Amino acid sequence: MVSLDSKGRSFFRKDGGMPKYSKIVVSSKAEANHFIDLAGFNEDDLYITGLPKYDRNKRNTNADKIVIMLTWRPWEYNMIRNDINNSPYYKLINKIIEAIPNHLKEKVILMPHPLVLEDIKQSQLSRYILKDFVYDDVLKTAKVLITDYSSIAYDSFYRGSNVIFYWEEKDYCMGEYGGHLMLNNDNAFGPVCYDQEELTNTIESQYSINQERKYILRYEKIVEFKDGRNTERLIQLLKKDRII
């Protein structure tokens, strides 16, 4: 989601912490270009095969949950640990939950980032967190996923869930990341909302429909493969390069 030329993504660049002879597995030519143009990688550093984990991505036929997961904000870590109720991360989650129509509140599941999960469990938001949950199991139940910039959006949409992006704090967050967002209003594979009222109306509409064709087409430009053979393609390339 966040551009690889941002200050907060330096460890993903070729001149950063990547070991020599690393191979990067990507899901499309568009994603490969992101690594080439903004992270200094060469074409032969990249395997365009799709992510193997997607081969096992499933969603329950009776999926009916509204799942909330926001991206990690490293600059807020100390604030969350010291005074979670006044952290922007906590306040944004509260805003999202307040925007959910009352008749759908019982469908809400909150999945905080693992690094702040225990802190969120000590707050008033704990009632929306399942005990000892597994992220993959929760995603199987999602009818709608609400996120800001988390890569979990790609995972969830692949399974068939509708994705809603809430970008009220985009400028603030991108300023902290020191970069820009790769998605925008023209290529996001779900509705983009900037305030609570807009979010409420969007949740209401997205909960009652299947994935829209325009969002499927946008998604397929970023994640090309949906045949369940990503692992097979990757193994073939690893053998070709004599890595295995």
C-alpha positions as CSV (number, residue, x, y, z in Angstrom):
1,M,0.0,0.0,0.0
2,V,2.7,2.5,1.1
3,S,5.2,3.4,-1.6
4,L,8.6,1.7,-1.3
5,D,10.5,4.9,-1.7
6,S,9.1,6.3,1.6
7,K,11.3,6.7,4.6
8,G,9.3,4.1,6.5
9,R,9.9,1.4,3.9
10,S,13.7,1.6,3.5
11,F,14.2,-2.0,4.7
12,F,12.2,-3.2,1.7
13,R,14.6,-1.6,-0.8
14,K,17.4,-3.4,-2.5
15,D,20.0,-1.2,-0.9
16,G,18.3,-1.6,2.5
17,G,18.2,-4.8,4.5
18,M,17.5,-7.3,1.7
19,P,20.1,-10.1,1.6
20,K,22.1,-10.5,-1.5
21,Y,20.5,-12.7,-4.3
22,S,17.0,-12.2,-2.7
23,K,14.0,-13.0,-4.8
24,I,10.8,-11.0,-4.4
25,V,7.5,-12.8,-5.0
26,V,4.9,-10.5,-6.5
27,S,1.3,-10.9,-7.8
28,S,1.5,-8.9,-11.0
29,K,3.6,-6.9,-13.5
30,A,2.2,-3.8,-11.8
31,E,3.5,-4.9,-8.4
32,A,6.8,-5.9,-10.0
33,N,7.1,-2.3,-11.4
34,H,6.6,-0.9,-7.9
35,F,9.8,-2.8,-6.7
36,I,11.7,-1.9,-9.9
37,D,10.8,1.8,-10.0
38,L,10.7,2.7,-6.3
39,A,12.9,0.1,-4.5
40,G,15.8,-0.3,-6.9
41,F,15.3,-4.0,-7.8
42,N,15.9,-5.5,-11.3
43,E,13.5,-7.6,-13.3
44,D,15.5,-10.8,-12.5
45,D,15.1,-10.1,-8.8
46,L,11.3,-10.7,-9.1
47,Y,9.1,-13.7,-9.4
48,I,5.7,-12.8,-10.9
49,T,3.9,-15.9,-9.7
50,G,1.3,-14.7,-7.2
51,L,1.6,-15.3,-3.4
52,P,1.5,-19.0,-2.4
53,K,-0.6,-18.2,0.7
54,Y,-3.4,-17.2,-1.6
55,D,-3.8,-20.7,-2.9
56,R,-5.4,-21.6,0.4
57,N,-7.4,-18.4,0.9
58,K,-11.0,-19.3,1.5
59,R,-14.2,-17.7,2.7
60,N,-17.1,-19.3,4.4
61,T,-20.3,-19.4,2.3
62,N,-22.2,-17.9,5.2
63,A,-19.7,-15.1,5.9
64,D,-21.6,-12.2,7.5
65,K,-19.0,-10.3,9.7
66,I,-17.8,-6.8,9.4
67,V,-14.1,-7.0,10.1
68,I,-12.0,-4.0,11.0
69,M,-8.2,-4.1,10.7
70,L,-6.0,-1.0,10.4
71,T,-2.4,-0.9,9.4
72,W,0.5,-0.7,11.9
73,R,1.5,2.8,13.0
74,P,5.1,2.5,14.4
75,W,5.2,6.2,15.4
76,E,2.3,5.7,17.7
77,Y,3.6,2.7,19.6
78,N,4.8,4.5,22.7
79,M,1.6,6.6,22.8
80,I,-0.6,3.5,22.6
81,R,1.4,1.8,25.4
82,N,1.3,4.9,27.7
83,D,-2.2,6.3,27.0
84,I,-4.2,4.2,24.5
85,N,-7.4,6.2,24.9
86,N,-5.8,9.3,23.5
87,S,-3.9,7.7,20.6
88,P,-5.0,8.5,17.1
89,Y,-5.1,4.7,16.3
90,Y,-7.6,4.0,19.1
91,K,-9.7,7.1,18.2
92,L,-9.9,6.1,14.6
93,I,-11.1,2.6,15.4
94,N,-13.8,4.1,17.6
95,K,-14.9,6.4,14.8
96,I,-15.2,3.4,12.5
97,I,-17.3,1.5,15.0
98,E,-19.5,4.5,15.6
99,A,-20.1,4.7,11.9
100,I,-21.4,1.2,11.6
101,P,-25.2,1.1,11.4
102,N,-26.8,-0.1,14.7
103,H,-28.4,-3.1,13.2
104,L,-25.0,-4.3,12.0
105,K,-23.0,-3.6,15.2
106,E,-23.4,-7.3,16.3
107,K,-21.5,-8.3,13.2
108,V,-18.3,-6.4,14.1
109,I,-15.0,-8.1,14.7
110,L,-12.0,-6.0,15.5
111,M,-8.5,-7.4,14.6
112,P,-5.9,-5.0,16.0
113,H,-2.3,-5.3,14.7
114,P,-0.5,-8.0,16.7
115,L,2.0,-5.5,18.1
116,V,-0.8,-3.6,19.9
117,L,-3.3,-6.4,20.4
118,E,-2.7,-6.8,24.1
119,D,-3.1,-3.1,24.7
120,I,-6.3,-2.9,22.8
121,K,-7.6,-5.8,24.8
122,Q,-7.3,-3.7,27.9
123,S,-9.5,-1.0,26.5
124,Q,-13.3,-0.6,25.9
125,L,-12.8,-2.0,22.4
126,S,-12.1,-5.5,23.9
127,R,-15.8,-6.5,23.4
128,Y,-15.2,-6.5,19.7
129,I,-12.2,-8.8,19.9
130,L,-12.6,-12.6,19.8
131,K,-10.7,-14.6,22.4
132,D,-7.6,-16.3,21.0
133,F,-8.6,-15.6,17.4
134,V,-6.7,-16.7,14.4
135,Y,-6.4,-14.0,11.6
136,D,-7.1,-16.4,8.8
137,D,-10.1,-17.9,10.5
138,V,-11.6,-14.4,11.0
139,L,-11.1,-13.5,7.4
140,K,-13.0,-16.5,6.4
141,T,-16.1,-15.0,8.1
142,A,-15.8,-11.5,6.6
143,K,-18.6,-10.1,4.4
144,V,-17.0,-6.7,4.6
145,L,-13.5,-5.6,5.6
146,I,-12.8,-2.0,6.7
147,T,-9.2,-0.9,6.6
148,D,-7.1,2.2,6.0
149,Y,-3.9,1.0,4.3
150,S,-3.4,-2.6,5.5
151,S,-2.2,-5.2,3.0
152,I,-4.9,-7.4,4.6
153,A,-7.2,-5.8,2.1
154,Y,-5.6,-7.8,-0.8
155,D,-6.0,-11.0,1.1
156,S,-9.7,-10.3,2.0
157,F,-10.8,-9.2,-1.4
158,Y,-9.2,-12.3,-3.0
159,R,-11.5,-14.4,-0.8
160,G,-14.6,-12.6,-2.0
161,S,-15.1,-10.0,0.7
162,N,-16.0,-6.4,-0.1
163,V,-13.3,-3.9,1.1
164,I,-13.9,-0.4,2.3
165,F,-11.0,2.0,2.6
166,Y,-11.3,4.7,5.3
167,W,-8.8,7.5,4.5
168,E,-9.8,10.3,6.9
169,E,-6.2,10.5,8.2
170,K,-4.4,9.7,5.0
171,D,-2.4,12.9,4.8
172,Y,-1.3,12.6,8.4
173,C,-0.2,9.0,8.0
174,M,1.6,9.5,4.7
175,G,3.4,12.4,6.3
176,E,4.6,10.0,9.1
177,Y,5.5,7.3,6.6
178,G,7.4,9.9,4.5
179,G,5.9,8.7,1.3
180,H,2.7,8.3,-0.6
181,L,-0.1,5.7,-1.0
182,M,0.1,3.4,-4.1
183,L,-3.7,3.2,-4.2
184,N,-5.9,6.2,-5.0
185,N,-9.5,6.9,-5.9
186,D,-9.0,5.6,-9.4
187,N,-7.4,2.2,-8.6
188,A,-8.7,1.3,-5.2
189,F,-10.6,-2.0,-5.3
190,G,-13.3,-0.8,-3.0
191,P,-15.1,2.4,-2.0
192,V,-13.0,5.1,-0.4
193,C,-14.5,7.1,2.5
194,Y,-13.2,10.3,4.2
195,D,-15.7,10.9,6.9
196,Q,-18.1,9.0,9.2
197,E,-21.3,9.8,7.3
198,E,-19.9,8.6,4.1
199,L,-18.6,5.5,5.8
200,T,-22.0,4.7,7.3
201,N,-23.7,4.9,4.0
202,T,-21.0,2.8,2.3
203,I,-21.2,0.1,4.9
204,E,-24.9,-0.1,4.5
205,S,-24.7,-0.5,0.7
206,Q,-21.6,-2.8,0.6
207,Y,-22.9,-5.2,3.2
208,S,-25.9,-6.1,1.0
209,I,-24.1,-6.7,-2.3
210,N,-21.4,-8.9,-3.8
211,Q,-18.2,-7.5,-5.2
212,E,-18.7,-5.0,-7.9
213,R,-17.3,-5.6,-11.4
214,K,-15.3,-2.3,-11.4
215,Y,-13.5,-3.3,-8.2
216,I,-12.8,-6.8,-9.5
217,L,-11.2,-5.3,-12.6
218,R,-9.1,-2.9,-10.6
219,Y,-8.0,-5.7,-8.3
220,E,-7.0,-8.0,-11.1
221,K,-4.5,-5.4,-12.3
222,I,-2.7,-5.7,-9.0
223,V,-3.3,-9.4,-8.3
224,E,-3.3,-11.2,-11.6
225,F,-3.5,-14.9,-10.5
226,K,-6.6,-16.6,-9.2
227,D,-6.1,-20.2,-10.4
228,G,-4.8,-21.6,-7.1
229,R,-1.4,-22.5,-8.7
230,N,0.8,-19.8,-7.2
231,T,2.8,-22.3,-5.2
232,E,3.4,-24.4,-8.3
233,R,4.6,-21.5,-10.3
234,L,7.0,-20.4,-7.6
235,I,8.5,-23.9,-7.2
236,Q,9.1,-24.1,-10.9
237,L,11.1,-20.8,-10.8
238,L,13.0,-21.8,-7.7
239,K,14.0,-25.0,-9.5
240,K,14.9,-23.2,-12.7
241,D,17.3,-20.9,-10.7
242,R,18.6,-23.9,-8.8
243,I,17.6,-22.4,-5.5
244,I,16.0,-25.7,-4.6
